[in-house]
Structures are given as C-alpha cells and as structure tokens.
Amino acid sequence: MHPEFIQGPSGRLFTLTFMPPGDRLPTSWVLHLPAFAEEMNKSRHMVSWQARQLALQGHGVLVADLFGTGDSDGDFSQADWICWKQDVRFLLQRIEALGATEITLWGLRVGALLAVDMLKTAPELVRRLSLWQPVINGNQAIAQFLRLRLAAGMMTGNGESMADLKQILSAGERLEVAGYGLSPALYEQLSAQSMNDIPAETISRTQVNWLEVVAAPEKPLNLQSQKLLSRWQEAGCSVRSEAIVGEPFWTTQELATAPHLIGCTTDLLIHAGLGSTPVQSPAEREIATDDERPLTFDCRGEHLVAVLHNPSSESRRALLVVVGGPQYRVGSHREFVLLSRKLAKSGYPVFRFDYRGMGDSEGDYTGFENIQDDIAAAIDSLQSSMSGVEEVVIWGLCDAATAASFYAASDPRVAGLVLANPWVRSEEGEARAFLKHYYIKRILSLGFWRKVLRGQLDIAQSASSLQSNLKIATGGEQGSGDTQPNIPAVSLAIRLEQSLREFKGQVLFILSGNDLTAAEFKDAVEASRGFKGLLGESRFEQFHLEASDHTFSRHEWLEQAIQRTESWLKAW
C-alpha cells in the first residue's frame, strides 16, 4: 500500500496504490471511483478492504480522492462533474502509463454513475465496469442528499422544503448541506446524469459486474436495476449481476461491513487477464516530502495510514487528530483536513491517521476505548517524522475526545487536549437531553406550529415519542441500547472526570449549542459537584459555539473552532 499526492488537472490528488506481492507491476488494474459526499466517508473501510483483496489476487488497485474530496486539494464547493471526469481520465492515463493493458472502473453509488458516464468520453481506456449499489440517475442522488438538510432543519424548526432548496440552487446560489458546499454547477450536472442515456453502441463493448446489497437472501435486484440491465443485455453488453446479503455500509450510522460483497467482487475479477513487467515496485520509491506527506506506520503488526501536515517552520509542539465515530481520517465533513491545513499554516505540525479497522488502515476495529496502542504508535510515528516535536496536543471529536482523555495521563508526551463535544452517552442522559434541548426548541419554533396548522404533524407519533423519552429519562423504561457496543454507558461521565483529573495538561472544550452530545456532556457536568469544580481550574477552558451542530458543519462554525484552537495553542 503506497500513499502519495500527485498533481492532477485541478490540484493535488491523494491516492492509495495497492500492489500485488513482488516487484512487478501488473497489467490488470482497477480504478476506484468513490461514493458521493458522506457516503464516501462511511464506505472507506470497505473500499480499502476490497482493494487489498484484489491486490492479493494480482491486480493493481488505485483508490483516489477526486478534487475537493477526501485528502485532495480544493473545497467540495469548487468541484463539479466535469472536473471529476477530468480527474478520472487523468488517473486512467496514469495507470495506462504504468503498463496497464486491462482496466476496470470500480464505482460505488454515485461513483458507479460516474464510471458509466466515463464510457462516453474514454471508451478506449475501459472495457470492464464493477459497480457497487449503483445510483442510476443523478436526480435520485441529489434528492437524497438534500434530504440531509431538511432533516437537520427539522431539529431547529427550519421550515424549508425540497422546492425551496432547489430554487436556491437554480438561482445560482451555493447551498450548504450537512457540511458540504453544493455548487449550482454540480447540482445541475449531477441532476442531468442518467445511466439510461448511455448509447447502445457504447455499452455493447463493455463487461459489467453489477452488485447490490440486500437485507435478505430472497430479495432480488432493485426493479429499476433489472429493467436497465435487460436493455443493456439487449444491446449486447455482457452483464453479471448479483444480489448479496449484507449491511448498507455506505449509509449506516455505525461501522458496517458486507463480507460477501468483497468475496463476490474478487471472484468476478479473479479471471481478468494478468501480466507483469519487471519495474521498480512502489514500496521502493521515495515519497516526496511536501507540505502534506502521506505515510504508513506500524501498530502491533498492522499497517496504518496517516497524513502529516508539515508547517513552514519547525515547532516543538504538534497536533494529533483523532477522528471519532465510524469515519476515517478525513472526518464526516472533511473538517479535519481543513482544520489541519489551517493549523499547519500557523506553524504547527498536524498528524491525522486511521486507527486499526477504520478507513484505509489494516486490522479490526474494537471500539474507541481500545485505541490506546493506536494513539501511542501515531505519536511515535509523528516524532519519528518530525524530530523536533517534543510535546503533542490531541484534538478529538465525540468519542475520540473521550478516548483521548482516557489516554492522555498515561503518556508524558501529551501536553494538551482539545475536546470537541465529548461523548458521555447513556440512555437516560440522552433522553433527558432530548426533552430539555429538543422538545423546547421545537415547540417554540415557527416551523412546528406551521405543521400543526397545516395538519402535517403526526400528533400520535409525537406524543408516543415524548412519553417514551420521559420514561427513559426518569429510569422507568430501558431503551434500545447504547449506540456504542459493550460500553458501560452510565459510567462514561464519571470515567471522563477521573481521567481529566489524572491528566495535568491544558484542556480546551469546544461545545456546540445545537448538539445533543454536547448537551449531555453539559448536563453531566452540572450534575456532578466534583466535575464542576475540576473544570473550574485555570487549566480548563470552554468555548461555546451556540449555533453550531455536532460536527461544525458550516464553514463559519468550523472557522470559529479553528481560530479558537489556534489562539488557545498560542496562549500557553
């Protein structure tokens, strides 16, 4: 596995090259085209898993972040469909220059739509498609994406409709959706895409592996997929389709996998024409040192992937970013990329990594409480790469903030913590926070009363939800279980207090005002005289972003969090 930055048509692209064992480059290559926005984040661990399996079977695999996504240059709002097609054509030509004689485009969700569209502009480079859970038309993807903003608006009483959002975009205005800046250009271009529009003569020369994940063995392919594939077969296209039982890993809240999908994809490609030419292997090449350096390091025999942001000047203090939740080093809205680039420009080295079982790293994920070895190995790698670094500040969000707190006192190299919306979840705490912070806001919002007057509110369902939360909050009913498995949730707040008491360094809390996780943390502090007293010490600071959500998903919120982190770092 070889991570590197390469100069693409619009800016640097982050790439991971997975190579077969040995010193020879293969002639059979697979280029991955990622899912759209947050689905790319959720599915990264599955993509890396599949890439390793294909490499073991003799294929070269290139996984790239297109412009404005992942670790690559640019902002999501600057990217569009045309730009991404230019990136893909550039990557195809790069693979061809490495000696590829057979290339498979492997697309996931909207990436599958992009792969099919590439057949129109680069049919000479591609003869095989491997498509995971394809999105057949762009309108479907856009509508699903915009519903994220509508769902967030319901929590704050925002009365926006789908028509309102489309009108904003049609008027030429940029729209922020769940932390992603959607440009009018991308909206229009993606909306216009459809697999039904591909010419028969183009698809007739292609072999297509179409794989969909279903909930049960008796479930067939989606009806829309069946109709499309029938037309392609009539046009002479060679189609192999499978409905595979698994979890929808691209959209689940927690980390999910579909092992049978990995096996089926590997089996379908295992008979691809293979060959090799004696050339220098990627592992023997020098990774150029730049302002951002991709690297790998070892943790208990597993290879972990990281990106080191080098400042223009040396610093004895560096930041280690630990990502929370089922995400990889980029974070749910690329917030960690932007955070790291800004802080590196301020003179601080920043190290982002995927711990075991997450993102591009090897191994099994065993929960946020079991990443102490990963953090220690990351700090070792950081200091090995930057010899002048003597002390480390860990920046963590959600359960990563809690994990960083549990770790900090054990390592004298850790001098400070930035804890954003720490995770202290318990079912009773969640229910109390929901009652206190959600229902009151909703009742006071104009959007709520508009729904009541229009008859759009399900009174029975709302009353049932309120009653259930009241029971859980008062201990009268047990809920469905903590979202983090095998964790004694009731003790998280106590353990966090104890860990912070043992740690003697500086601590900055960044707390969002529109976030139930932050609300639970605040309530836990208020309920504990010891916790309140501890946070009253001078080494603790709190910064409140009252309008922000959990992940600082708007640019102004993230910018405020970055600026506060920077000023806090310079103050001690």
matplotlib code that plots the C-alpha trace (Angstrom):
import matplotlib.pyplot as plt

x = [0.0, 1.6, 0.0, 1.1, -0.1, 0.0, -0.6, -4.0, -5.7, -7.2, -4.8, -3.1, -5.0, -4.4, -4.0, -3.5, -1.9, -2.4, 0.1, 0.4, 3.2, 6.6, 8.5, 6.5, 3.7, 0.6, -1.1, -4.6, -5.6, -8.7, -9.5, -12.0, -14.5, -15.8, -19.3, -20.7, -20.1, -20.8, -21.3, -17.7, -16.7, -18.9, -17.7, -13.9, -13.1, -14.9, -13.2, -9.7, -10.6, -11.7, -8.6, -6.3, -8.1, -7.8, -4.1, -3.6, -5.1, -2.6, -4.5, -3.1, -5.7, -5.7, -8.0, -8.1, -9.8, -11.2, -10.7, -12.5, -13.0, -11.0, -7.4, -7.2, -6.9, -9.8, -13.1, -16.2, -18.0, -15.3, -15.8, -18.2, -19.0, -16.8, -13.8, -14.2, -14.4, -11.1, -9.6, -10.7, -9.4, -6.0, -5.9, -6.8, -3.9, -1.6, -2.5, -2.0, 1.4, 2.3, 1.8, -1.9, -3.5, -6.8, -8.5, -11.7, -13.6, -14.9, -17.7, -19.6, -23.1, -22.6, -19.1, -20.9, -22.8, -19.5, -18.0, -20.8, -20.5, -16.8, -17.6, -18.9, -15.7, -13.0, -14.3, -10.8, -9.4, -12.2, -13.6, -15.0, -17.1, -17.6, -20.4, -21.4, -25.0, -25.2, -27.2, -28.9, -29.8, -28.4, -31.8, -32.1, -28.7, -29.4, -32.8, -31.3, -28.5, -30.8, -32.9, -30.0, -30.5, -34.3, -33.7, -31.3, -33.8, -36.5, -34.3, -34.2, -37.7, -36.5, -39.5, -37.5, -39.0, -37.3, -38.6, -37.0, -33.6, -33.8, -34.9, -31.8, -29.5, -31.4, -30.9, -27.1, -26.5, -24.3, -26.1, -24.6, -25.8, -24.5, -21.2, -20.7, -21.0, -23.1, -22.4, -25.1, -22.9, -22.5, -26.3, -27.2, -24.6, -25.3, -29.1, -28.7, -26.8, -28.6, -27.4, -30.4, -28.8, -25.7, -25.7, -26.2, -23.1, -21.0, -22.3, -22.3, -18.5, -18.4, -18.4, -20.5, -20.4, -23.5, -23.6, -26.3, -26.5, -29.9, -31.3, -32.3, -31.5, -34.8, -34.5, -33.9, -32.1, -33.9, -36.7, -35.2, -31.8, -33.4, -35.1, -31.8, -29.7, -32.2, -31.8, -28.0, -28.1, -30.3, -27.7, -25.0, -23.5, -22.1, -23.8, -23.2, -25.4, -25.7, -27.9, -25.7, -26.9, -25.2, -25.5, -25.8, -22.3, -22.4, -25.2, -25.2, -24.5, -22.2, -19.4, -20.9, -19.5, -20.7, -18.1, -19.9, -19.7, -15.9, -15.7, -18.1, -16.3, -12.9, -14.3, -15.7, -12.4, -10.1, -10.0, -9.1, -6.0, -2.9, 0.7, 3.7, 6.7, 9.9, 9.9, 10.7, 8.0, 6.1, 7.5, 11.0, 10.1, 10.8, 7.8, 8.4, 8.3, 5.8, 3.6, 1.4, 3.0, 1.1, 2.7, 2.1, 3.2, 3.0, 0.8, 1.0, 1.8, -0.9, -0.2, -2.0, -2.4, -1.7, -1.2, 1.4, 0.9, 4.3, 4.5, 6.8, 8.9, 9.9, 7.8, 8.3, 4.5, 2.4, -1.3, -2.5, -6.1, -8.1, -11.3, -14.5, -17.2, -17.3, -15.1, -11.7, -9.0, -10.9, -13.8, -17.5, -17.4, -13.7, -13.4, -10.2, -8.5, -9.4, -8.5, -5.1, -4.2, -5.1, -3.2, -0.2, -0.1, 0.0, 3.2, 2.0, 2.7, -0.5, -0.8, -4.1, -4.4, -6.9, -6.7, -7.0, -10.0, -11.0, -10.6, -7.6, -5.8, -5.5, -6.7, -10.0, -11.9, -12.7, -14.2, -13.0, -11.9, -9.3, -7.2, -4.6, -1.9, -3.0, -2.6, 0.8, 2.0, 0.8, 2.7, 5.8, 5.4, 4.9, 8.0, 10.0, 8.9, 9.4, 12.4, 11.9, 8.5, 8.6, 5.0, 1.7, -1.8, -4.6, -7.6, -10.7, -14.3, -17.1, -15.9, -12.4, -12.4, -13.3, -10.7, -8.0, -8.9, -8.6, -5.2, -3.6, -2.4, -0.5, 1.8, 4.1, 4.4, 0.8, 0.7, -2.8, -6.2, -8.8, -12.1, -15.0, -18.4, -17.1, -19.1, -20.7, -23.8, -26.2, -29.8, -31.2, -28.8, -29.8, -33.5, -33.1, -31.1, -33.7, -36.5, -34.6, -33.0, -35.0, -38.7, -38.5, -36.8, -39.3, -42.4, -41.0, -40.2, -42.5, -41.9, -43.5, -46.7, -46.9, -47.0, -49.7, -51.9, -51.5, -52.2, -48.8, -47.8, -48.3, -49.7, -49.9, -46.4, -45.0, -46.9, -45.6, -42.0, -42.4, -43.9, -41.1, -38.4, -40.0, -40.0, -36.3, -35.2, -36.8, -35.4, -38.9, -38.1, -35.0, -34.2, -32.9, -29.3, -26.3, -25.0, -21.5, -21.4, -20.1, -19.6, -20.9, -22.5, -23.7, -20.1, -18.6, -19.1, -17.5, -14.6, -14.1, -13.9, -11.4, -9.2, -9.1, -8.3, -5.3, -4.1, -2.2, -2.0, -4.1, -7.6, -9.9, -13.5, -15.3, -19.0, -21.8, -25.1, -27.2, -26.0, -27.4, -24.0, -22.7, -25.9, -25.5, -21.9, -23.0, -25.8, -23.3, -21.0, -23.9, -25.0, -21.5, -20.1, -16.7, -16.8, -17.9, -15.1, -12.5, -13.5, -13.2, -9.4, -7.4, -6.0, -9.5, -11.2, -14.5, -15.5, -19.2, -20.5, -24.2, -25.4, -23.2, -24.2, -22.1, -19.6, -19.3, -20.8, -21.0, -17.8, -18.3, -18.7, -15.6, -13.6, -14.5, -13.5, -10.1, -9.5, -10.2, -7.9, -5.1, -5.4, -5.6, -2.4, -0.5, -1.6, 0.4]
y = [0.0, 3.2, 6.6, 9.7, 13.0, 13.5, 16.6, 16.3, 18.6, 20.9, 20.3, 17.6, 14.3, 12.0, 8.4, 5.0, 2.3, -1.3, -3.6, -7.4, -9.1, -8.9, -6.4, -6.5, -4.1, -5.9, -5.3, -5.7, -2.6, -1.4, 2.3, 3.1, 5.9, 6.8, 7.4, 10.9, 13.2, 11.5, 8.1, 8.2, 8.7, 5.8, 3.3, 3.9, 0.9, -1.4, 0.1, -0.4, -3.9, -4.8, -3.1, -5.3, -8.5, -7.6, -6.8, -10.3, -11.7, -9.9, -6.7, -3.2, -1.0, 2.8, 4.5, 8.2, 11.2, 13.3, 17.1, 18.8, 15.5, 13.4, 14.5, 16.1, 19.8, 22.1, 22.6, 20.5, 23.6, 24.1, 20.7, 19.7, 16.7, 17.9, 18.4, 14.9, 13.4, 15.2, 13.7, 10.2, 10.5, 11.7, 8.7, 6.3, 7.7, 7.4, 3.7, 3.1, 4.7, 2.1, -0.7, -1.5, -3.4, -4.0, -1.5, -2.0, 1.0, 0.1, 2.6, 2.9, 4.6, 7.9, 6.7, 4.0, 6.7, 8.5, 5.2, 4.7, 8.3, 7.8, 5.3, 8.1, 10.1, 7.5, 4.2, 3.3, 3.1, 1.0, -2.4, -3.5, -2.0, -3.3, -1.4, -1.5, -0.4, 1.9, 5.1, 5.0, 8.7, 11.8, 13.3, 10.4, 11.2, 14.9, 14.4, 12.0, 14.5, 17.5, 15.5, 15.7, 19.4, 19.0, 16.5, 18.9, 21.7, 19.7, 19.7, 23.5, 24.3, 25.4, 25.3, 24.7, 22.4, 20.5, 23.0, 25.9, 24.2, 23.5, 27.1, 28.4, 26.3, 27.1, 30.8, 30.2, 30.3, 27.8, 25.6, 24.1, 20.6, 18.6, 20.4, 20.1, 23.2, 22.2, 24.4, 25.2, 23.7, 20.3, 20.3, 20.9, 18.5, 15.6, 16.0, 15.6, 12.3, 9.0, 5.5, 5.3, 7.8, 5.8, 4.9, 1.2, 1.0, 2.3, -0.1, -3.1, -3.3, -3.4, -6.1, -5.1, -6.6, -5.2, -5.9, -4.8, -5.4, -6.7, -7.4, -11.0, -13.9, -13.8, -10.2, -9.6, -6.7, -3.4, -3.4, -0.3, -2.1, -5.1, -3.1, -1.2, -4.3, -6.0, -3.1, -3.3, -7.0, -6.5, -4.0, -6.7, -5.8, -8.7, -8.3, -10.3, -9.3, -10.4, -9.5, -10.1, -10.2, -7.6, -4.2, -0.9, 0.2, 3.4, 4.9, 3.2, 5.3, 2.7, 0.9, -1.8, -4.4, -6.7, -9.5, -11.5, -8.4, -8.5, -12.2, -11.9, -8.9, -10.7, -13.8, -11.9, -10.2, -13.0, -14.3, -11.0, -11.1, -10.6, -10.0, -8.1, -6.1, -6.0, -2.5, -0.8, -1.5, 1.4, 0.4, 1.2, 4.7, 7.8, 9.5, 13.2, 15.4, 18.2, 20.4, 17.3, 13.9, 10.6, 7.8, 4.4, 3.2, 0.0, -0.7, -4.2, -5.7, -3.8, -1.1, 2.2, 5.1, 8.7, 12.2, 14.6, 18.3, 20.0, 23.6, 26.1, 26.3, 23.9, 23.6, 21.7, 21.3, 19.3, 18.2, 14.7, 14.5, 11.5, 11.1, 10.0, 7.7, 5.3, 7.6, 7.8, 10.5, 13.0, 13.2, 13.4, 16.7, 16.9, 19.2, 17.6, 18.2, 21.9, 22.1, 20.5, 22.7, 25.9, 25.0, 23.8, 27.3, 28.7, 26.8, 23.5, 20.1, 18.1, 14.3, 12.6, 8.9, 6.0, 3.7, -0.1, -1.3, 2.2, 3.9, 2.7, 1.0, -2.7, -4.7, -4.9, -2.1, -3.0, 0.3, 3.7, 2.5, 0.2, 2.6, 3.4, 1.5, 3.2, 6.7, 5.7, 4.4, 7.5, 9.7, 7.6, 8.0, 11.7, 12.2, 9.9, 12.1, 15.4, 15.1, 18.5, 17.7, 17.3, 17.6, 16.7, 18.1, 15.7, 17.1, 14.8, 15.0, 13.0, 9.5, 10.4, 13.2, 10.8, 8.3, 11.0, 11.9, 8.2, 8.0, 11.4, 10.8, 7.7, 9.4, 12.3, 13.5, 14.7, 18.3, 19.3, 18.2, 19.8, 18.0, 18.8, 17.7, 14.7, 11.5, 10.6, 8.9, 7.0, 6.2, 8.2, 11.1, 11.1, 11.1, 14.0, 16.0, 15.3, 16.5, 19.5, 20.7, 19.3, 19.5, 23.0, 24.3, 22.6, 23.9, 27.4, 27.2, 28.7, 25.6, 23.4, 25.5, 25.8, 22.0, 21.9, 24.4, 22.6, 19.2, 17.9, 16.8, 13.2, 14.1, 10.4, 9.6, 12.8, 12.1, 8.5, 9.7, 12.2, 9.6, 7.1, 9.7, 10.7, 7.1, 6.6, 9.9, 9.0, 5.5, 3.9, 2.2, 0.8, 1.9, 0.0, 0.1, 2.4, 3.1, 2.1, -1.6, -3.2, 0.1, 0.7, 4.0, 5.1, 5.4, 7.3, 10.7, 9.6, 7.9, 11.0, 13.2, 10.8, 10.7, 14.5, 14.8, 12.5, 14.4, 17.6, 19.3, 22.1, 21.3, 23.2, 22.2, 23.2, 22.7, 23.1, 24.7, 22.7, 19.2, 16.6, 15.0, 18.4, 18.9, 15.5, 16.5, 19.8, 18.1, 15.5, 18.3, 20.2, 17.0, 16.5, 18.9, 17.3, 17.7, 21.3, 22.0, 20.3, 22.3, 25.5, 25.1, 27.5, 24.8, 24.2, 26.4, 26.2, 27.7, 27.6, 27.7, 28.3, 28.0, 25.0, 21.4, 18.4, 18.5, 22.2, 21.5, 25.1, 26.9, 29.8, 27.4, 25.4, 28.6, 29.7, 26.3, 26.5, 30.1, 29.3, 26.2, 28.4, 31.2, 28.6, 26.9, 30.2, 31.2, 28.6]
z = [0.0, -1.2, -0.3, -2.2, -3.6, -7.4, -9.4, -11.1, -13.6, -10.9, -8.0, -5.9, -5.7, -2.8, -4.0, -2.5, -4.7, -3.7, -5.3, -5.7, -3.8, -5.5, -7.5, -10.8, -11.8, -13.1, -16.4, -14.9, -12.9, -11.0, -10.5, -7.7, -8.2, -4.7, -3.4, -3.0, 0.0, 3.3, 1.7, 0.7, 4.3, 5.6, 3.0, 3.1, 5.2, 2.8, -0.2, 1.4, 2.4, -1.2, -2.7, -0.5, -1.6, -5.3, -4.9, -3.3, -6.5, -8.7, -9.7, -9.2, -7.5, -7.4, -4.8, -5.4, -3.7, -6.5, -6.4, -3.5, -1.6, 0.9, 1.4, -2.1, -2.8, -3.1, -1.4, -2.2, -3.4, -6.0, -7.6, -10.3, -12.5, -15.4, -13.0, -11.6, -15.1, -15.9, -12.8, -13.8, -17.3, -15.9, -13.5, -16.3, -18.4, -15.4, -15.0, -18.7, -18.5, -15.8, -18.3, -17.8, -20.7, -19.0, -16.7, -14.6, -13.3, -9.9, -8.9, -5.7, -5.6, -7.5, -8.4, -10.4, -12.3, -13.0, -14.2, -16.7, -17.9, -18.5, -21.1, -23.3, -23.1, -22.6, -24.1, -25.4, -21.8, -20.2, -21.1, -17.7, -15.0, -11.5, -9.9, -6.2, -5.3, -8.4, -8.4, -11.8, -12.1, -10.6, -9.6, -7.1, -5.6, -5.3, -3.7, -1.1, -0.4, 0.0, 2.5, 4.9, 5.1, 5.5, 8.4, 10.1, 9.7, 11.5, 14.6, 14.6, 13.4, 10.0, 7.6, 4.3, 1.7, -1.1, -3.6, -1.5, -1.7, -5.4, -6.0, -4.2, -6.3, -9.6, -8.7, -8.8, -5.1, -3.2, -0.7, 2.5, 3.1, 6.1, 5.9, 2.2, 0.0, -3.0, -6.0, -8.6, -11.3, -9.6, -8.8, -12.4, -13.8, -11.4, -11.8, -15.5, -15.3, -16.0, -16.9, -19.2, -21.5, -22.5, -26.2, -27.0, -29.1, -26.2, -23.6, -26.0, -25.9, -22.1, -19.5, -16.4, -12.9, -11.1, -7.4, -5.0, -1.2, 0.0, 3.5, 3.0, 0.7, -1.1, -2.1, -5.8, -7.5, -7.5, -10.2, -11.8, -12.0, -13.6, -16.3, -17.1, -17.2, -19.6, -22.0, -21.8, -22.4, -25.5, -26.7, -26.5, -23.1, -21.1, -17.7, -14.5, -11.6, -8.0, -5.0, -2.0, 1.6, 3.8, 5.6, 3.7, 4.9, 2.8, 5.0, 8.4, 11.5, 12.9, 11.2, 9.0, 6.5, 3.8, 3.6, 0.9, -1.4, -1.0, -1.9, -4.9, -6.4, -6.0, -7.7, -10.6, -11.3, -10.4, -14.0, -15.5, -17.7, -15.6, -16.6, -15.2, -16.3, -14.2, -12.9, -9.6, -7.0, -5.4, -2.0, -3.2, -4.5, -2.4, -1.0, -1.7, 1.4, 0.9, 3.0, 3.3, 3.4, 3.3, 5.1, 6.8, 10.2, 12.2, 15.2, 16.6, 13.2, 11.3, 8.7, 9.5, 7.0, 8.0, 6.6, 8.1, 7.6, 7.7, 8.7, 7.0, 10.2, 12.9, 16.1, 19.3, 19.7, 17.3, 17.0, 16.7, 15.3, 16.5, 14.5, 16.3, 15.1, 12.2, 10.0, 8.6, 8.9, 6.8, 9.1, 8.4, 6.5, 5.7, 8.7, 9.8, 6.5, 6.7, 10.4, 9.8, 6.8, 8.7, 11.8, 9.8, 8.1, 11.7, 12.3, 14.0, 12.5, 12.4, 12.1, 11.0, 10.9, 10.7, 13.6, 13.2, 11.3, 10.2, 6.8, 4.9, 7.9, 8.5, 11.4, 13.3, 15.0, 18.6, 19.9, 20.9, 24.3, 22.7, 20.6, 23.2, 21.2, 18.0, 19.6, 21.0, 17.7, 15.9, 18.3, 17.8, 14.0, 14.3, 16.4, 14.1, 11.1, 12.9, 15.2, 16.8, 18.2, 22.0, 23.0, 21.5, 21.7, 20.9, 19.0, 19.2, 18.4, 20.1, 21.3, 20.1, 22.6, 25.3, 24.1, 24.0, 27.6, 28.7, 27.1, 27.9, 31.5, 30.5, 28.1, 29.3, 25.7, 25.7, 26.9, 26.0, 24.8, 22.6, 23.3, 21.0, 22.1, 24.3, 24.3, 27.7, 26.3, 28.4, 27.5, 30.4, 29.7, 26.0, 26.9, 29.4, 26.9, 24.2, 26.5, 27.7, 24.4, 21.6, 22.6, 23.9, 20.8, 18.6, 20.5, 20.3, 16.5, 13.8, 11.7, 14.3, 14.5, 10.7, 10.6, 13.3, 11.5, 8.1, 9.7, 8.7, 12.2, 13.4, 16.9, 18.0, 17.0, 18.6, 21.8, 21.9, 21.4, 24.2, 26.5, 25.8, 26.4, 29.7, 30.9, 29.9, 31.4, 34.8, 34.7, 34.2, 30.9, 29.3, 25.8, 22.8, 23.8, 23.6, 20.0, 21.2, 21.9, 25.0, 26.9, 30.4, 29.3, 32.7, 33.9, 30.9, 32.5, 35.8, 34.0, 31.9, 35.0, 36.6, 33.5, 33.3, 37.0, 36.5, 33.4, 34.4, 31.0, 29.4, 28.2, 25.8, 25.4, 22.2, 22.8, 20.2, 21.2, 18.7, 19.6, 21.9, 22.6, 23.9, 25.8, 27.6, 28.5, 29.9, 31.9, 33.2, 34.4, 36.1, 37.9, 39.4, 42.0, 41.5, 37.8, 38.0, 40.5, 38.3, 35.2, 37.3, 37.4, 35.3, 33.0, 31.7, 29.1, 27.4, 24.1, 23.2, 19.7, 20.3, 16.7, 15.7, 15.3, 16.3, 13.5, 12.9, 9.5, 8.3, 7.2, 9.7, 12.6, 11.6, 11.1, 14.6, 16.1, 14.2, 15.3, 18.9, 18.8, 17.3, 19.9, 22.7, 21.4, 21.3, 24.8, 26.7]

ax = plt.figure().add_subplot(projection="3d")
ax.plot(x, y, z, "-o")
ax.set_aspect("equal")
plt.show()
